[in-house]
Amino acid sequence: MVPIGGLGQRTAWYWSNDSLQWLAYLLIAFGWVLTTAVIAGVTRALQKN
């Protein structure tokens, strides 16, 4: 997926505290992994056997 427009996510997830910023990066990465797993599960469930 290539983002076409900006949705303001970079500024919404930016904290000036370094430890909180790493937490934000971790949560974003976890969200990507979770989304990928859900899409893979749905794709597998919808496949014809």
N, C-alpha and C positions, 0 to 999 in steps of 0.2 A: 504494500500500500504506500502510495506516494502522496503526502499531503499537498493539496493545491493551495489552500488558504490557511491563514493562521487562526487558531482558535483561542489563543491566549494561554495555552497550557504551560508554556515555558515560564511565563511570569507568575502564573497561579501556583506553580510548584517550586518556586525559588524562595529559599530562606537565607538570610545573611549568616546564620550560625552554621559552621562547617559540619558539625555532627548531624544537625537536622537536615542539611542538604544531602548528606550521604543516605540518610533515612528516606528522603524523597526519591533519590535515584533507585534505592532498593525497592521501594513500593512500585515505582514505575516499571522496573524490570519484572517484578512479580506479576504485575498486571498483564504484561505482554506474554509471559509464560502461561498464565492462567487462560488468557484469551485463546492462545494457540492450542492449548489442550482441549478447551471446550469445542473449538471449531473442528479439531481432529476427531473428537468423540462424536459430534453430530454427523460429520462426513462418513465416519465408519458405520454409524447406525442407519444412515440412509442408503448405503451401498446395497446393490442387489447381490444376492449370494449365488 
